[in-house]
């Protein structure tokens, strides 16, 4: 191979690497966006379930369905807060750096 062919191949590989880095950044942004929206949706559902149970006329202690809804609301709130927190950019960047060491 001549020097010109090597230079052309190197430029081609640099262009491919740049395209892959851009695609990786877009994919990571998409996943973080999806995770954040899922977290917010779970938070809203948890709040709605919890408010619905609190406004019901039956006592929660005597209603198995009310107890189930309260447990579902608690788990939705926990997972929604978890997803929302981990989708924030500083935490996600830190997680990516730690994951590379494993």
C-alpha positions, 0 to 999 in steps of 0.5 A: 500500500502506498502512503496515499492509500494508508492516509485515505484508509485512516481518514475513512476510519476516523470518519466511521469512528466519529459517526459511531460516537455520534450514534452512541451519544444519540442512543444514550440520550434516547435511553436516558429520555425513555428512563426519565419519562418512565420514572415520571409516569410511575410517579404520577401513577403512584400519586394518583393511586395513593390519592384515590385510595385516600379519598375512598369511603372504605377504611384501608385497614378493612379493604384488601383492594385498598391495601393492594393499591397502597402497596402498588402506589408505594412501589410505583413511587419508589421505582419512579423516583429511582428511574427519575434520579438515575436518568439525570445526566450527572448520575448517568455519567457517573454510572457509565464511568463506574461500569467501564471499570467492571 
